[in-house]
Amino acid sequence: QVQLVESGGGLVQPGGSLRLSCAASGITFSMYTTYWYRQAPGKQRDMVATITSGGTTDYDDSVKGRFTISRDNAKNTVYLQMNSLQPEDMAVYYCRSSRGSRTYWGQGTQVTVSS
């Protein structure tokens, strides 16, 4: 059974940092493309960062230069380092991993940015 588990969310002040983790069981992240999405209340779920099986990364313009996606193959975990957080970054963050027709989602982790 495949399971993706996000962690690392929480409350942070504007300008602060958080590192989210997405740990996988049942799949090997290095064989998949993995994404971080976020969804604010009343808004659609938007993709913010991608890392391919080959390690190529891409970012939404709204987070470029502030967020970094990375992967630790030994731990089978994908990270999202988030710096210079602003209130508009507040959302539930989800990881998703896909290969061909297979796609898996985590349950999400809440990020709250507030003073």
Secondary structure by P-SEA (a helix, b strand, c coil): cbbbbbcccccccccbbbbbbbbbcccccccbbbbbbbbcccccccccccccccbbbbbcccccccbbbbbcccccbbbbbbcccccccccbbbbbbbcccbbbbccbbbbbbcc
